[in-house]
Amino acid sequence: MKSVHEALDQILPEIIEAGVYSLKIEGRMKKPEYTAGVVSVYRKYLDKYLSGEKRPIVTKEDKQMLWDIYNRD
């Protein structure tokens, strides 16, 4: 199964450049750790983008963390 998180470094700049000001993390059926983990990684790369890094590359460790928390349930 593909996750949008796998393409975070490709889609996040496009989302920001399209003028999106907020994101909804869908986690109703997930544990709180899922939402917290996703928010922390997205915030990290949003901050990198906003500080001038226009194409931040998501590390393998962060992608793995997103994959792990996605599949915990």
Steps between C-alpha positions, in 0.01 A plus 500: 500500500632842407477780749497873429777519759736323257481799265513768769811669362337521157151613595566732793657781293215470249242525778664811647549665160131438423413725794385237748519635856395199702506122476265249658667188628246219476549290809159422646557128478864522606670527836605846628862407433421486127366854488783631717765331285353618171461856626859510627647382168279727288583797728872426463485515121259794492748692714788403269303622200401826667860566607611497137563134417261485203532125435569341838586132471328277755756275664473122482464499878200733491338301217556181698351656813189604304472152354541338842236711671265457203520122532488461881129437524 
